[in-house]
Each structure stands twice: as C-alpha cells, then as structure tokens.
Amino acid sequence: MNEHAPLPVTAPSLPKGGGAIQSIGKGSSPVGAHGTASYEIALPISPGRGFAPPLTLSYLSSLGNGVFGIGWGLSLPSVTRRTSKGVPAYTEDDEFVGPSEVAWLAERDSQDVIAATYIDHYNGLDLGTRYTVTQYFSRIESHFDRIEHWSSQDDKAGFWLVHGADGSLHLFGKHLSARRTDPQDTSRVGEWLLEESLNAHGEHILYQYKTDTTAQRYLSQVSYGNFKADPHLYGWTADRLANAQWHFELLFDYGERTTAYTEKPSYEGQQWQARGDAFSSFAYGFELRTERLCRQVLMFHRFPEELGAVPVLIRRLLLDYRQTPPGYPLLSAAHDQAFGEGEAAESRPPVEFSYSAFQLAPEPLAWRRFQDMPGLNDGHAYQLVDLYGEGLPGMLHRTDNGWHYREPVRASTQGDDVTYGPWRTLPHIPRPTRPHRCTRP
C-alpha cells in the first residue's frame, strides 16, 4: 500500500494579460444595512516564509478620529474591558471582549466561584514565576480557541494567552508597554494589546509599542521572520526577548523620519512630532489621549550576510493628509514606493481620497404641524402602514365603505420632506394575517 501522496507537477503556462501596474488598495466593500462605507489599503509587508502580520489599513465611515486620521484604523487585535455598559469597575465582575468583539466568560465551579490552576512551567520551560491561570470561554463559540488569563503575585492584572485551534499561540499584554492602563494605578488595565504570535512551526511575530505621556500606546514596530525556529514564546522572559533576531521589520513612523517624497528615510528615528488635533477618551475611567499621527509605514529587511549589518529599506507607504477647517486630518493620498541599492525610489500611482463636505443647515423651525387627516384621533380607524414596502409608512384609513390609503411621496424640494398623495380607495381589503404585501392597484 502506497502511503505517500503523488508529487504535484505544475504545468507551464503563459502569463495572463493585463497591466503590470496594480493599485495598493484592496478595494471597497458594498454599503451594508448600517449605511457605512469601507475601504482597505495593503501595508508594505513582505510575505517572508508565509507567517506575516495580518495587518491592513482600513477605512470605515462610522469610525471617529484616530492615529491615521478620521475614519481610518489598523486591524490590530486586542482584549478589552467592555465599556458599552459604562465605566469598568476593575473587578472580576467586568466583562472582557476578545478580538472578534465577542464577550469572554470565566470558568466557574459549582459554587459560582472562578476556577483557577497554578502553573510555573510551560511546555517544559521554567517560567521563573508561579502563575494563576483562569480559563475563559467565548459567549458565541466560532473559533474553538483555548483562552486563558495569567496573573501572578507581582502582576494582578496579568495577561492573556490564546491557544488557537491551528496550534498557534497569541500573547496579549504580557508587558506594561503593551497595555493601556491607568497612569495612576497600573493594575487598572483597560486594554491588552497583541504582543506576540507563534505558529506550530516555531515562527514568531513580535509587536512593539511606544509609550506616551499618558496611557496611550502606539504600534511602533512589527518584527517577524526569526533567524531560528523556537517552540517557546520570546515574551516569557526578558533574556529571550532581547536575544531574538529578525529578518523583517515593519516600522510605523509618527514624524521621527523624513516624509519628503524624493528622500529615503533612515532606520533610526528622531524625536516624534505632536499632532495639532490631539483628543482624549475617558471610556476606561482614565484619560486615553492620542497625540500622534502616523505619517508612513516602512518595511526593512535584515540579512547580515547578504545585505550587511544595517537594515535595508525595501518599501514605504507614505501617507498624505489634508487638514479640514476645524483642524482634523483626512487621509488624502497613499503612495507605495520601492527602494533599491541607490537613493532613488520607484513609485506606483498613488491612491487618492476625497470626502463629501458636510454642510450644516439647521432648520429654522423645530416643529411643524402635521396635516390633518380623518380618524387620527379615534385610535381605531387608521394605521401608519408601509403598505407597498417603500420604506416609508403611509396613512391607511378604514370606513364603512372600504379601506383608503394615502401614499407617502417625496416633496418637490428634493430634501428629506415627505408629503402624502390623495386618498385612494383600495380595490382589495388588506389582510394582516396574509404573509405577502398588498399589490398596487
């Protein structure tokens, strides 16, 4: 019996037609039921050995201001305390929300007490600390991951470890630099940011953050393509983390380097710049102030034997912003540039964005008299019904002689005003028990 699969052979084929110039934009998604528009821009991420950071720059019209301006954000996973029901109490009764925005619930015993185990070794590695580990379950199970919260005597807030169903590990907020926490009390953690990912083949992705004067954290560098495979997380100990070596480094620049279109940025940065429209959020019960604006994303390669000891810039995503009259930044263009041995860059056509202007035109009157209609006050002879499924309700009136309907009509002013057509007697009597709508006469 042959237990080996046949060797696949790829037949030669001619290249497909089409232009060689491609856009860095991944395209827009259709506007859904919520009326929000979306768009994605690919970051200059080298594929490496197939285990690369799954990051994209995304636009959502309902999103507020952020590190990339109004409406734009980074698809960076995190674990947060739920704030939609109020400010967290920072107790075990708080609800935690995972990267998929589904609540996580702690495992409890028959006495409704949170269950816990104690671990000081992981997969044969001595951790040097005794941890209290609590398992959590997703309220809506879809990925079948094992979710654990780890805490110790010296770190009550702890961190999160997610065991993926595919054998991967994801570490959230192991160190203080990867937590959005109260500056006055570091045990009050509002958000644990993704710090490291490890797949079943020993390949790692490390996420590093820059701290600000407040609780805010900014993604500054993503390293992947480790020199040697390692089955253990680098984040377990400081020594392992310091000795890690990487082939690929993705840098997020907040004004530390040149942003001139014809100049090549360096690896080392200077003092970062403050944005002119700094804003704050108090959803976690403490100030989370955003003072930086991402100017560009840089892809560096580090191959000492082939390229030398200094990291080499390969690609750059340069971001241009336009200031609105109130001073808010709007992303106006994204430039994708590639660099070779020299200083000159090769550029693709930019992706440019324009935004609909908002014209505030308040109505002079806040109240208008509704047109008088018979039967409106008897409570029985009329109904507000969208009889033809047009998205607006009309007036359905019942008399002894039959049923009458005034159809909603958009006003001639081309605005949002709605008027009603003349009364028309319906040829068929509406039956509320019938599942289908009434048809037009």
C-alpha positions in Angstrom: 0.0 0.0 0.0 1.4 3.3 -1.0 1.1 5.8 1.8 2.9 8.7 0.0 0.9 11.3 -1.9 1.8 11.7 -5.5 4.2 14.5 -6.3 2.3 17.5 -7.7 3.5 18.8 -11.1 2.8 22.3 -12.2 2.4 22.6 -15.9 4.0 25.6 -17.6 1.5 28.3 -18.7 1.7 31.7 -20.4 1.3 34.8 -18.3 -2.2 36.3 -18.1 -3.0 39.5 -19.8 -3.5 42.8 -18.0 -1.4 45.7 -16.9 1.6 45.3 -14.7 0.7 48.4 -12.6 -1.6 47.4 -9.7 -3.1 49.6 -7.0 -2.2 49.1 -3.4 -5.9 49.5 -2.5 -7.7 46.2 -1.7 -11.0 47.7 -2.8 -14.1 48.9 -1.2 -16.9 46.8 0.3 -20.6 47.3 -0.5 -22.5 49.6 1.8 -24.5 47.4 4.1 -27.6 47.9 6.1 -25.9 50.3 8.5 -25.1 52.7 5.7 -21.3 52.6 6.4 -18.7 52.8 3.6 -15.4 50.8 3.9 -12.1 50.6 2.1 -8.7 48.8 2.7 -5.1 49.7 1.9 -2.4 47.0 1.9 0.6 47.7 4.1 4.1 47.1 2.6 4.5 43.7 4.3 7.0 41.2 2.8 5.5 37.7 2.8 8.5 36.1 4.4 8.1 32.4 5.0 4.3 32.6 5.0 3.8 33.7 8.6 3.5 37.5 8.3 1.5 40.0 10.4 -2.2 40.2 9.2 -2.4 43.9 9.3 -4.3 46.2 6.9 -5.2 49.9 7.0 -9.0 50.1 6.9 -11.5 52.9 6.4 -14.9 52.9 8.0 -17.2 55.9 7.6 -18.7 55.5 11.0 -15.2 55.4 12.7 -14.1 58.5 14.6 -10.7 60.2 14.8 -7.6 58.0 15.3 -3.9 57.5 14.7 -4.5 57.6 10.9 -6.9 60.5 10.9 -10.7 60.4 10.7 -12.3 57.1 9.7 -9.0 55.1 9.3 -7.7 52.5 11.6 -5.4 49.5 11.9 -6.7 45.9 12.2 -4.8 45.2 15.4 -6.3 42.5 17.7 -6.6 43.3 21.4 -8.5 42.3 24.5 -10.6 45.0 26.2 -12.9 45.6 29.1 -16.4 46.2 28.0 -17.3 49.9 28.1 -20.6 49.9 26.2 -22.4 49.4 29.6 -20.5 52.0 31.5 -17.1 52.6 33.0 -15.5 49.3 34.1 -15.3 48.6 37.9 -11.9 46.8 37.5 -13.2 43.7 39.4 -13.8 40.1 38.4 -17.3 41.1 37.5 -16.2 43.1 34.5 -16.8 41.7 31.0 -13.9 41.1 28.7 -14.2 41.4 24.9 -11.9 39.5 22.6 -10.5 40.4 19.2 -13.7 39.2 17.5 -15.8 41.6 19.7 -17.4 38.7 21.5 -17.5 38.6 25.3 -15.4 36.2 27.2 -16.8 34.4 30.3 -14.7 33.0 33.1 -14.9 29.3 34.0 -16.8 28.8 37.4 -17.2 25.9 39.6 -20.5 24.6 41.2 -20.3 27.3 43.8 -20.1 30.0 41.2 -16.5 30.7 42.1 -14.0 31.4 39.3 -11.9 28.3 38.8 -8.1 28.5 38.6 -5.0 26.4 38.2 -1.4 27.2 39.1 1.5 26.9 36.6 5.2 27.6 36.8 6.3 25.6 33.7 5.0 25.8 30.2 5.8 23.1 27.6 8.9 22.2 29.6 10.2 25.8 30.0 10.8 27.1 33.5 8.9 30.4 33.7 10.5 31.5 36.9 7.2 32.7 38.3 4.1 30.9 39.7 1.0 32.0 37.7 -2.7 31.7 38.5 -4.4 30.7 35.3 -8.1 31.1 34.6 -9.8 29.7 31.5 -12.3 31.8 29.7 -14.9 30.8 27.1 -16.3 32.8 24.2 -20.0 33.6 24.6 -20.5 32.7 21.0 -18.2 29.9 20.0 -16.8 30.1 16.5 -13.0 29.6 16.5 -12.7 26.9 19.3 -9.7 28.6 20.8 -8.5 28.0 24.4 -8.5 31.3 26.2 -6.5 31.8 29.4 -5.8 34.7 31.7 -2.5 34.5 33.6 -1.7 36.5 36.7 0.9 36.4 39.4 1.5 37.8 42.9 3.5 40.7 41.4 1.1 41.3 38.5 -2.5 41.1 39.5 -3.8 42.5 36.2 -2.0 39.7 34.3 -2.0 39.0 30.6 -3.9 36.8 28.1 -2.8 33.7 26.3 -4.9 32.4 23.4 -4.2 28.9 22.1 -5.5 28.7 18.5 -7.2 25.7 17.1 -4.4 25.5 14.5 -1.7 25.2 17.1 -0.8 28.8 17.3 -0.2 31.0 20.4 -1.1 34.6 20.8 0.1 36.7 23.7 -1.8 39.8 24.8 -0.3 42.4 27.1 2.5 40.5 28.8 4.5 43.7 29.5 3.3 47.1 30.6 4.3 48.6 27.3 1.5 46.6 25.6 -1.2 47.7 28.0 -3.4 50.7 28.0 -3.6 51.3 31.8 -4.3 54.0 34.3 -1.1 56.0 34.8 -2.1 56.5 38.5 -2.7 52.7 39.0 -1.2 50.3 36.6 -3.4 47.5 37.9 -6.4 49.2 36.2 -5.9 47.8 32.7 -8.4 48.8 30.1 -6.9 47.1 27.1 -4.3 44.3 26.4 -2.6 44.7 23.0 -1.3 41.8 20.9 2.3 41.4 21.8 3.5 38.1 20.2 2.2 35.4 17.9 3.7 31.9 17.4 2.7 29.2 14.9 3.2 25.5 15.1 6.4 25.7 13.1 8.3 27.9 15.6 7.9 31.1 13.7 7.2 34.3 15.7 5.7 37.7 15.1 6.6 40.4 17.7 4.6 43.6 18.2 6.3 46.5 19.9 4.7 49.7 21.1 5.8 53.2 22.1 4.5 54.8 25.3 3.3 58.3 25.5 3.0 60.7 28.4 -0.4 59.2 29.2 -2.0 55.8 28.9 -1.9 55.7 25.1 0.2 53.1 23.3 1.3 53.4 19.6 2.3 50.4 17.5 5.9 51.2 16.5 7.5 48.0 15.1 6.4 44.6 14.0 9.2 42.0 13.7 8.9 38.6 12.1 11.0 36.0 10.2 13.1 34.9 13.2 16.5 33.6 12.4 15.9 30.2 14.1 12.7 28.4 14.8 11.8 28.4 18.5 8.8 26.5 20.0 8.6 28.9 23.0 7.3 32.4 23.2 10.0 35.0 23.4 7.9 37.0 25.7 8.2 34.6 28.6 11.5 36.1 29.8 13.4 39.3 29.2 16.5 37.5 28.1 14.7 35.5 25.4 13.1 38.7 24.1 16.4 40.6 24.0 18.2 37.9 22.1 15.7 37.4 19.3 16.9 38.1 15.8 14.6 39.0 12.9 14.8 39.2 9.1 11.8 41.5 8.6 10.9 44.7 10.5 7.8 46.8 9.8 8.2 50.3 11.3 5.4 52.8 11.9 6.6 56.4 11.7 5.0 59.2 13.7 7.1 62.0 12.4 10.6 60.7 13.5 11.9 60.5 9.9 11.7 62.4 6.7 8.5 62.3 4.8 9.8 64.0 1.6 8.6 62.2 -1.5 12.1 62.1 -3.0 14.1 61.3 0.1 14.9 57.9 1.6 14.1 57.5 5.3 16.7 56.1 7.7 16.2 53.2 10.1 17.0 55.3 13.2 14.4 58.0 14.0 14.5 61.3 15.8 12.0 62.9 18.2 8.4 62.3 17.1 6.0 65.1 16.4 2.8 66.0 18.1 -0.4 66.4 16.1 -2.4 69.6 16.1 -5.7 68.0 16.9 -4.9 65.9 20.0 -8.0 64.3 21.5 -8.9 62.2 24.6 -11.2 59.4 25.5 -12.4 58.5 29.1 -14.2 55.3 28.3 -12.0 53.3 30.6 -12.3 55.7 33.5 -9.0 57.4 32.9 -7.7 59.7 30.1 -6.5 58.0 27.0 -5.1 60.9 24.9 -4.0 60.5 21.3 -1.2 63.0 20.4 0.5 61.3 17.4 -0.4 60.8 13.7 1.2 58.1 11.7 3.0 59.6 8.7 4.4 56.5 6.9 4.9 52.7 7.2 8.4 51.4 6.4 9.5 47.8 5.5 13.1 47.0 6.4 15.0 43.7 5.6 17.8 42.5 7.8 20.1 39.9 6.1 23.6 40.4 7.6 25.4 38.1 5.2 23.7 39.4 2.0 22.9 43.0 2.8 25.2 43.9 5.7 24.6 44.6 9.3 22.4 47.7 8.8 18.7 47.1 8.0 17.8 47.9 4.4 14.7 49.9 3.4 12.7 47.9 0.8 9.3 49.6 0.6 7.4 52.5 2.1 3.8 53.5 2.4 3.8 57.3 2.5 0.6 58.9 3.8 -0.5 62.4 2.9 -3.1 64.3 5.0 -5.4 67.2 4.3 -6.5 69.4 7.2 -10.1 70.3 7.5 -11.2 73.8 8.5 -11.6 72.7 12.2 -8.1 71.2 12.0 -8.9 67.5 11.7 -6.6 65.4 9.4 -8.1 63.5 6.5 -6.0 60.9 4.6 -5.8 62.3 1.1 -3.3 60.0 -0.6 -1.3 56.8 -0.1 2.0 56.4 -2.0 3.6 53.0 -2.4 7.4 53.3 -3.0 10.1 50.6 -3.5 13.8 51.2 -2.9 16.8 49.5 -4.3 20.6 50.0 -3.7 20.5 53.7 -4.5 18.6 56.6 -3.1 16.0 56.8 -5.9 12.6 55.2 -5.4 10.3 53.5 -7.8 6.7 54.6 -7.2 3.3 53.3 -8.1 0.5 55.7 -8.9 -1.0 56.9 -5.6 -4.4 56.1 -4.2 -6.2 59.4 -3.7 -9.2 60.0 -1.5 -11.8 62.8 -1.4 -14.5 63.2 1.1 -18.0 64.7 0.9 -18.2 68.0 2.5 -20.6 68.4 5.4 -22.9 71.5 5.2 -24.7 72.3 8.4 -28.1 73.7 7.5 -30.3 73.7 10.6 -34.0 74.0 10.1 -35.4 77.4 11.3 -38.4 75.5 12.9 -38.0 72.5 15.1 -41.8 71.7 15.0 -44.2 71.5 12.1 -47.9 70.9 12.2 -48.9 67.6 10.7 -51.5 67.7 8.0 -55.0 67.0 9.4 -56.4 63.6 8.5 -59.7 62.0 9.4 -59.7 59.3 12.0 -56.3 60.1 13.5 -57.7 60.6 17.0 -60.1 57.8 17.3 -57.4 55.1 17.9 -59.2 52.6 15.7 -59.9 53.7 12.2 -56.4 54.5 11.0 -52.9 52.9 10.8 -49.4 54.1 9.9 -48.5 51.3 7.4 -45.8 50.8 4.8 -48.4 49.1 2.5 -46.2 48.7 -0.6 -42.8 48.2 1.1 -41.4 51.5 0.0 -39.5 52.3 3.3 -41.9 55.0 4.4 -45.3 54.5 6.1 -48.5 55.9 4.6 -51.9 56.5 6.1 -54.3 53.6 6.0 -57.9 54.6 6.9 -61.0 52.4 7.3 -64.6 53.5 6.8 -67.9 51.7 6.4 -67.4 51.8 2.6 -63.9 50.3 2.5 -60.2 51.0 3.0 -58.5 54.1 1.9 -54.7 54.9 1.6 -52.6 58.0 1.3 -49.3 57.0 -0.2 -46.1 58.8 1.1 -44.4 61.0 -1.6 -41.1 62.8 -1.5 -41.5 66.5 -1.5 -40.6 68.5 -4.6 -37.9 70.4 -2.6 -35.5 67.4 -3.1 -34.9 67.3 0.6 -36.0 64.9 3.3 -39.5 66.2 3.5 -42.4 63.8 3.0 -45.8 64.6 1.7 -48.8 62.4 1.1 -50.8 61.8 -2.0 -54.6 61.9 -2.3 -56.8 59.4 -0.7 -57.3 56.3 -2.9 -59.8 53.6 -2.3 -58.1 50.2 -2.2 -59.5 47.6 -4.6 -58.7 44.8 -2.1 -59.1 44.8 1.6 -55.7 44.3 3.4 -55.5 41.1 5.4 -52.9 41.4 8.3 -52.8 37.6 8.6 -51.5 37.2 5.0 -47.7 37.0 4.8 -47.4 38.9 1.5 -47.8 42.6 0.9 -50.7 44.3 -0.8 -50.1 44.9 -4.5 -50.6 48.2 -6.2 -53.9 48.8 -7.9 
